[in-house]
Each structure stands twice: as structure tokens, then as C-alpha cells.
Amino acid sequence: MDANALAIVFYEYVPGAQSAFTELVEAVKRTEAKHVVVPSYRELALNRSLQDAMLTHLAHATGGAEVISLDDLS
């Protein structure tokens, strides 16, 4: 697979649930991906503290995968 290819899209259908996030973390670990792209950090959680906790968990669990928000690029 091309190193710059989009591999998987995750979407959480139930507000407040974290099953898609858990699947995301496992996929990043399994594929050794270095980056995760989100439209906005609000896609992870509405609360900034929870966003920070999720970003920290993802980075720690995956050996440092970086989350890139498209909001930050505009």
C-alpha cells in the first residue's frame, strides 16, 4: 500500500461512545501508522479536556502516532 494512502475511515454513530476510537487505536497499532487525520478535534470529543486525553492515549498506545486536524491546516 502507498505510504500516503487513506486506509480506513472511522465514524462513531453513538454520541459519547468510544468503540470507533478503540478500533482506530488498534488499527494504528496494527498497521504502524504514523498519522491520523481528523476534520476537527471536535470529531474526537466536544470537551477539550477529553480531546487532550484521547490524543495522549492514542500517542502513548501507538508509540507516537500524530493526529492532524484539517482545521489546523486552513
N, C-alpha and C positions, 0 to 999 in steps of 0.2 A: 504494500500500500504506500502511496505517496505520502511523505512526511508532512505535507501541508494539506492533506485531505480531511474533510469533515467525516468523522467516523460514526458518531451516534448522536441523536437528539433526545434529550430527556425532558419530560414535562410532568409536573405534579398536578394531578386532577383534583385532589382534595386539599383545600386550604389548610395549612398547619401540619400536614402530613410530611414525612421525610423519606418515604420509600424511594422516590426517584433520586433524591440526593444520595442515599445509601448505595443505590445502583450505580450512580455516577462515580462515587469514590471507588467502588470495586472495579469498575471498567477502567478508570485511570490507573489503578494499581496493576491490573491485569495486562494492559497494553503499554504500560510505562510511558504514558502520555506526559508531556511537559507543560501543556497549556489546556485550559478550559475557557471557552468563550461564552459569555452570557450577555444578553441585550442590556441588562442593568443589574446591579447588585440587588435591587428590589425583587428580582426573579428568585433569589435565594430566600429572602425573608424581608418583611416590611420594616422590621426593627433593626436599627444599625448595630446594636449590641449582638443580636443573633446573627446578623450577616458576618460580623467580625469573628464570632465563634465558629461559624461554618467554614469560613475561609481558613482559619487557623487549623481546624480539624482536617480539612482537605489537604493542606500543605503538609501537615505532620504525618497523616496516614499514607501519603503518596510519595514521600521523600522530596517534597518541594514543588509539586505542580503549581503553576501560577494561574490565577484566574484573571482574565482580561474582560473588562466591561466595555461594550461598544459605546456606552455613554461617555467614557473617558477619552475615546478616540475622536469624538466630534468637537 
